[in-house]
Amino acid sequence: MLNHIHSILSSLPVIRVGLLCLSVLIVIGIIDHSTGSETALALFYLIPVSIAAWYISRRSALILAVAAASIWLLADYTSGQSYSHPAISYWNAAVRLGFFVITVYLLSMIRQLLETQTKLAQFDSLTGLRNARSFAQACTAVFDLSRRHGRSSALCYIDIDGFKGINDSLGHSVGDSVLRAVGCALSQRMRASDIGARLGGDEFAILLPETTMAGARSFFMELHAGLVALAISNQWPIGFSIGVAVFAVAPATTDDAIRQADDLMYKMKHSDKNSVLFSEPEADSGHNAPLAAAELRRGGVKSDV
């Protein structure tokens, strides 16, 4: 039940969630006014405030907290409740407002911590790209859609030629700078729908949904040229071996797709290096699909390593 409610609230636009919280708050105030002091509804005021803190923002939740305390004060004042001193009702409203504010800050902090932990679990801290596990999950979702709608996709596997020499001769700090720069270059060239990842070490991958061989060739040749230019401008003695598998029919599993792109990359790495090898694997049952129609496309600049 809670998971279902969470799914609904997460899928709603922020404005609709805010209007929902305000509506609930007004309804609670009306019920509180109608029942008077016989029924305690303080906890119910906290529900829309907590929803706003979790699903909208801290600022919105604080505004709603003030609204909740004000509505409670109005309901208390108009219900005919009498106190020994007129200031008591205002004191009670201020105490409830303080309780609401503390709850908002605690919930928003917990939400931020969860988001941070989720990001650390899904993204590479050095490059900001997805990690291998997150990339595989995202690819599976894309391939499922591609299979359902009969759309092609392109997966590339990138290895930095000569990266070990960077770490050995210039140090790991320079190596980290190279990885960050490559990750940034990939992020800048990808569309919003594209998925990029650092799979580990000096290996990267990109999945282009709804991309044909012509589109993949254009994208990855430009990407390779940009990466080579980046290396030259920074005087890094590296190159980039790239294998690109274009799937007219979605592969049976993500592991198969990554393996085929990885095989292409290694073929390039063990031949001329610093180039791009394209292939359109034949559709099969998902095991050992042959790499058909492979074609070599050399990068604009050769690396000496």
N, C-alpha and C positions, 0 to 999 in steps of 0.2 A: 504493500500500500504506500509506504513512504517513498519507495523507489519510483513508483508511478507518479506520485505528486512531484518528486524532484525532477523527473523527466519532463513533465508538463511545464513547470516553472522555468526550467533551463531553456526550453525551446521558445518561450514567449519573449517578445521584444521587451526591452527595459521599461518603456513607457507603459505598456500594458500591465507589467508586474507592479509598477508604481500605482497605477489607477486601481488595480485590484487590492493592493494593501490599503489605500485610502478608503476604498469602499467598505472593506471589512472593518476598518477602524470606525467608520461612521455607524455601521450597523451595531457594533459593540457598544458604542456610545448611546445609541437609541435604546438598546436593551438595558443598559445600565441605568439610564434615566427612568425607564418604565418599572424596573424592579426595585429601585430605591436602594436603601441600605441593607435590605434583607439578603441580597445575593452579592457575594464578592466576585467581581469580574476583573480584578487587577491583572491576573495572569493572562487573560485573553487579550488585553491591550498589548501585551508583549509579543504576541504572535505576528501581527503585520510588521511590527518594528524589526523583529528578528529576520523575517523574510526579506525585508528591504536591505538589511545589513549583509545578508548572504548572497542575494541574487542581483542587487543593484549596485550600491556603493555606500561607503561610510557616510558621505555627506548627505545623501538622500535619506539614509536611515536616521541620522541626527535630526533632520527636518521633520521626519515622521514621528520621532520621539517627542519633540516639542508639541506636535499636533496631538499626539496621544495624551500627553499630560494636560493639555488645554481642554481637550474633549472630556477627559475624566473630570476636570475641575468644573466644567460647564454642567455636566450631568449631575455632579454632586451638588452643585449650587442650586440647580433648578428642581432637584428631587425633593426639596424641603427638609433635607437633613440639617439638624441644628447642632451646634457645638458650643462649648463653654466660652469660646472666644472666636471672633470672626476670622482671625488670622490662621486658625488651625487648618481650615480647608486649603489655604494657600501653602501652608507648610507641608501638608500631605501631598499636594501636587508637586511641590519641589522635590520631595523625597522620591516620589515615583519617577520624576524626570531624571533624577540622578541615577536611579536603578536602571532606567531605560538606556541612558548614555553609557553606563559601565557595560551593559550587555552588548550594546552596539560595538564598542571598542574591542571587547573580548572576541565577539564573533568575527569581526572584520580581520583581526589579527590571526585567528585560526584559519580563516579562509586564505589569507595571504601566505601563511606557512604551508598550507596544503598545495596551493598553486605553485609555490617555489619547489616543493618536493616533487610535484608532478613534472615540472619542467626539468628538474635535474634528472628524473628517471627517464625522460623521453628525448632530451636534447644533449648534444655534446657541449660541455662547458667551454671548450676552447674556441670552437668555430660558430656555435649557435645553431648548427644544423642538427637534424635528427640523429640519434644514435642507431645502431644496427637493428636493435629490437623494434624500436618505434618505426623505423623505415619499413621493415618487413610487414608490420601490421598495416601501415598505410598502403603499401603496395597491394596487399591482399584485398583491401577494400576497393582499390581502383581496378584490379583485374576482375573482381566479381562484377563490377558495373560494366566493364568492357565486354565481358563474356555475355552478359545479359542483353546488351544493346548492340553487339556486333561491331565494336569500335576497336581500332588499333591503338597501340601504345608503344613507347620506346624507352628502353632501359639502358643506361650507360654505366660503365664501371671505369673509374679513373685511378691510375696509379702514378705517383710522382717519381720519375726516373732520376736517380742520383740523390735521393733525399737522405739516404744514410750518410753519404759523404758530407752533406750539410751539417748534420749532427756531429760527425766525427771531427771535422775540420773547423767549423765555426761555432759549435756549441749548441746545446739543446734550446737555449733561449732564441737563437736565430731560427732553429727548426720550428719552434712554436710560432714565431712570426710568419714563417712561410705558410704554415697550416692555417693560421688566422686569415692571411691575405687570400689564400686560395678559397677558403670558405666564404669570405666576403665577396669574391669575384663570382662564385657560383650563385650566391643569394641575389646579387644584383641582376644577373641575367635571367633568372628563373621567373616564370609567370606565377601568379597567385595559386594556380591549380597544380603547378609542378611540385615535386617532392624531392628534396635534396638531403643527403646524409653523409656523415663521416663514419665509415664502417669500422674504422680502427687504424691506427698508425697513419700511413700516408695514403690511404685508400678512401675514395669517395664514390658516391653513386647518385644518379639523378634519374627520376622517372618522369616522363612526359606523357600525360594522359592524352588520348585522342590525337595521336601524332602518327603520320605516315612516314615512309622512308624519305620522301622528299623533304618533309618538315624536319625530320631528325637530322638529315644530312646538313641542311642549312643551319640549324641551331648548333649542332656540335662542332661543325667546322669553324663557325664564328667563335664558339666558346674556346676551342683549342687555340685559335689564333690569339684570343685575348689572354689566355693563360701564359702562352709563350711570350707575349709582349710584357706581361707582368714580371716574368722571370728575368727578361732582358733588362727592363728598367731598374730592377733592384740588383742586377749583377749576380743573380743566383744561378749557379751552374746546374740547372735542373731542366728536365723536359716532362712531357705528360703523355703517357700511353693510355689510350682510351679505346674501350670496346663497346660498341653500341649494337644491341639486339632490338630489332623492330618486330613486334608481334602483331601480325594481322589478326590472329586469333589468340586470345589470352591464354597464357600457359596454365598447366594444371595446378601448379603451386608457385608461390613466390620464390622458394628455394631453387626451383628449376630455372626461373627467369634470371635470378642473380648468378647462378652457376654458368649459364650460357653467356651472359655479358662478361663474366669473369674469365671464361675461357678465351673469348675474343681479345680481351685485354692482354692476357698472357701470350697469346700468339703474336700480338703486336710487340710486346715487351721483349720477346725472345727473337725478334727479327730486326726491324730497323729502329724501333723505339720512337718516341716523340711524334706519334702519328695517331690517326683514328682508323679503326677497322669496323666497318659496318656489316651487318648480316641480318637476313630476314629468316629466322628459324622456321622450319616447317612445323605445322601443327601435328602433335601426336598425343599419345596417351599420357604424356607427362614424364617419360623416362628416356633419357639419352637422346633427346631430339637432335637430329643432325643440323649442322650450321650450313644452311643453303644460301647460295647467291652472295657469298662474302665478297666484299670489295674493299680495297685499300684506298684510303684517302690520306695523303701525306699532309702534315701541317705546313703552314706557311714558312716556318723557320725551324731548322734542324738544331737539336741540341748536341753538344760535343760529348756529353756523358753517355 
